[in-house]
Amino acid sequence: MSTAVRVASACLAALLAALSAAVLGGAPPAAAAAVRAGAVTGTGSWSVQPAGTTGRPAFVMDSAPGSVVKDAVRVSNLSGAPLSFQVYGSDAYNTPRDGALAYRQAGEAQTGLGSWLTLGTNALVIPPGRAADIPFTLHVPADATPGSHVGGIVALNNAVEQAGEASGVDVGIQRAIAVRIQLTVEGPVTPGLAVRSVRVGHHPSGTPFAGARATLTYTVVNTGNAALRPTVSPRVDGLFGLRHGVIADRTLPLLLPGQSAEISADWPDAPGLDYLTASVRVTAPGLPATSAQSGRVVLSWPTLGAVAALLAVLAVALGWLRRKRSGRTGAVS
């Protein structure tokens, strides 16, 4: 998880930065994975999940525009000491890189589902070994658009954990966990996916005739109004299909309507010289597959230099043989 710098003269600013790392306002994909539904912190000292005994990993709801939904979230203190929390509603989004599901931090404007939530409390202290159920109300606007609306309830541990020292400055982190709320508003649901910006980056070896490393990059876009978990199947072929890049299929995190994810995959044994065709096929349950492709010539200058040198040597040798043969012919005549 990302870290935030805490300096004594700017404690509040550092705490907000730490919250950004914990709840992912612009944090990297690794941090996004750390704030997930029904998760337990890395220390195993506390957890957040839907209240009740049904074992729900997330809140999944269907509702009409203008309706009110009530439920409760449970925050559990699994440690041996009291823990203090801030709890708030948050909009979910996909991080641009890798599409990890993330949540807005408390200081950011909540314009979607996060703004529809009213919690019974936004601050609490939980004794050791105890849990607290916080009721909440979800007010669905009368003009809410049909389809998926995703957000969460975030619990932020107020404690700042010391993470060491960097360049003479104390470094601390705050940890947060979100439980996902996935609401489907009644009305026409039109799921859709697209693949865009398929491209191949080529990094040849410095050794002639050696293999190269290639990177396939593409963007998957949710063009509909339903949250989806796309599965992508990348493929890279050489000229006449002589080479095939083996890149494993992967299932992306929940991709929200209107959101996109840029994905990169490495091909470590790519050819040094070829014409490569990259294609990406994306599917999701209930949707026809869609795909996109692009092609490019890849060159290895060390290999081209070696080939040019060999051709030059061959040309010199052929010229020498012609002159020698011509000299023999003249002597015979």
N, C-alpha and C positions, 0 to 999 in steps of 0.2 A: 504494500500500500504506500502511496506517496507520503512524504513527510513535510511538515511545516516548521518553519523556524520560529522559536519562541524566545524573544528577548525580553528582559525585565521591563524595559521602558516601553515596550509595545506588546504587552501580553494579549490584549484583546485582539489586535490584528493577527497575531500568530495563531490564536485559537480559531479565528475564522478561516485562516489558511489551512489549518489542520483539518477543519471540517470539510473544506473543499476537497482535500485528499480522501477523506473518509467517505463522503457522500457523492463524490465524483463530479463536481462542477469543473469540467475540463481535465479530469484526472486521466491517466493512461489506462488501456484495457486491463492490465493486471489488477489495478485497483477496482475497476468495474466488477471483476469477478468476485472481489472480496465483499461487496455489498449485495447480497442476494437474498431471495425470499427464504424465510425460515432458517437462516444461517446462524451459526454460533461463532463468536469471535475466535481469533487465533489462540487466545489463552483459555478458551472454553469456560469463561467466567460468567457469561450471560447470553441470552437468546431472545429473539423476537419472533412471534408466530401468531396466526389467527387464534383467538380464544375458543374454548370449547374442547371437546374430547374427540372430534371427528378426524383429527390428524390432517387437517388441510394444510398443504404447503403454501397456499396463497389464497387470496380472496378472488373468487371468480363469480361474477354477477351478471345478470341480464335485467335491464330496466327500461322503462319508457321515458321519454323526455318529460321533465317536470316532476318526476317522482322523487321520493325520499327513501333512502335505504339506510338501515341501522344495523350495526354489528359491533364487535369489540376486538381489540388486539391485546395480546398478552406479552408482557415483558417479564422475563424470569431472571432472577439473580442466582446464579449457580455457584457463587463464590462464598467465602467465609467472612466478608466484610460488607457494610452497606454500600450501595452504588447509587449515584445520582445521575439522572437522565434528562435530556430535552427530547421531546417527542413532537413531531409535526408531520403534516401532509406534504407530499412532494410529487411534482411531475416526473414521469420517466422519459428517457430519451435514449437513443443509440449513439454511442461514441463513434465519431467518423471513421476511426481506424478499427477494424475488426468487428464493429457493430455491437460491442458489449452493452448490456442493458445497464443504464446508470440513472441516478436520481439527482434532482436539483438540490443544492444546499439551502440551508434555512435563510440565508441572506438574499437569495435570488427571488425574482418575481415568479410566482406560480400562476400560470395562465390556463392550465388545463385541469385535469382531475385533482391535482393537488390543491387548487383553489376551491374545489367543491366540498372539501372535507372540513368538518368541525369536530375537534376532539374534546372529550370530557375534561382533559387536562393536558397542558403542554410541558409540565415539569413535575417530576416525582422522585422520591428517594425510596428505594426498595431494600428492606432488611435482608441480611444474608439468608440464603436458602428459601426465599419467598418469591412470589410472583404477583404481579398486579395486572388486572384486566381493565383496559381503558376503553370505555364506550366511545363510538364515533358515529356521526351522521353524515351521509353522503347526499348532498342536494344536487340532483341532476338538473341542469338548466332546461327550461322549456324549449330553448332553441338548440339544444345539443345535437350535433350531427350524428346520423346513424353510424354504426360500426364500433370498432374497438377504441376505447380510451383507457390508457394505462398510466398508473402512478403508483404510489406506495406510501406507507407510514414508516417514517424513519425514526429510530431511537438512537440518539447520540449520547455516548458516555461522556459526562463532563470531566472525568479524570484525564489529565494529560500525562501520557507515559513518556518517560525519558528514553530516548533512542540513541543517546551518546552525544558526542561533541564533534562539530565540523568547523574547522578554521577558527577555533576559539569561541564558537557560539553554541550554546545549548540547543539541542534539537529534540523536539517532542512531537508526539502524535496523539490524535484523538481517534477513537474507533466508533464507527456507526454501522448499524444494520438496518436494512429496509425489508419489509414484507410487502410483496407485490399485490396491487389491486388491479384486476383486469375486468373492466366493465364493458359490456356490449349493449349499446343503445339500440333500441328497436328501430327497424326501418330497413331499407334495401342495403344488403351487404354485398359489396363487389370486390372480392379479393383480386389482387394483381401483383405481378413481379416483373422486373426487367433487369437485364444485364447490360452494363454500359462500360465504356472506357477500358476495353480489354487491350492489354499491351504487354510486351515482353522486354524486360531489361536484360542485357547480355554483358557478361563480365568474363572476357577470355583470359586464359592462363598466359603467363609470360614465357612459357616454354612452347616452342613450335610443335605442332601436331598433338598437343595435349588437349584434353577436354576443357570445357568452360563451365561457368556457373550462370544459370539464367534465373530470372525472377518473373513469375507471371503475376500481374496485378490487374484487378478488375473491380467493378463497383456493382453491388446488388442493391436495387431500389424497390421499396414497397410502394407500388403505384396505386394500390387500392385503399379500402377503408377498414381492412381486417388485419389484426396482428398475425404474423405467420412465422414459422420456423423453417426457412428455406434449406434445402440440401443442394449443394453445388458440386458439379462433376467437371473438373478442369482437365484439359488435354492439350498436349503440344506435339505436333507432328513435323517432321522434316520434309524435304523435297521428295515427292513421289511416295510419301509415307514411309521412307526408309528408316526414320528415327521416331521414337515415341517417348515422350516424357511421362514417366509414371508419377502422377501427382494424385494423392489419395482424395477421395470424396470427403466432404465435411458438411456437417449440419451447423448452421449459424445460430446464434442466440435469437431470442424472440425479436423479430424486426417489426417495428411499429409503423402504422400508416404514415406515409410521407417521409419516412426516414430512409437512410441509405448506409451502407457499410462498404468501406474499401478493404479488400482482402488481398493479401500477398502470399504467394507460395513459392518456395525455392525448388529449383531443378538442378541438383548439384553436378549431374553428369551430362550436361548439354553439349552439343557439338560445337567445335570452334569455328566452323565454316559451313553455312547451310542457309536455306530459306525456311524459316519456321512459321508454322500456322498454329496459332493459339485459339482455342475455343473453350467456352464455358457454358455449361448447361445447368439451368436451375429449375428445381421442382419444389412443390409443396403439396400436401394432401388436398385433393379436390381441385387442383389446378393443372391445366396442360403445361407441359415443359416449354420453356423458352430458352433461347441461347443467343450468343453473339460470338464473333470471332474477328481476328485481325492477323495480318502476316507481316513479316519483315525479314530482310537479309541480315544475317549475322556474320561478322568478319573477325578473324583473329590476325592482327597485323604481324605478330611473330611467325605465324604459319604462312601468311602470304609472303613475308620476307624470305623465309626459308625456301618456299616454292620458287620464288623469283630467282634466288641464288642458284638453285638446282637447274632451272631452265637456262640461266646464263652459262653455267658450266657445260650443260649439254650443247648449247649453241656453239660455244668455243670448240668443244670436242668435235662436233660435226664439221665445223669449218676447217679444222686441222685435218680431218680425214679427207675432205674434199680436195684440199690443197695437195695432200700427199698422193691421193689417187691421180690428180691431174699431173703431178710431177712424174709419176710412173708411166702414164700414158704418153707424155712427151718424150720420155727416154726411149720407149719402145719404137715410136714412129721415127 
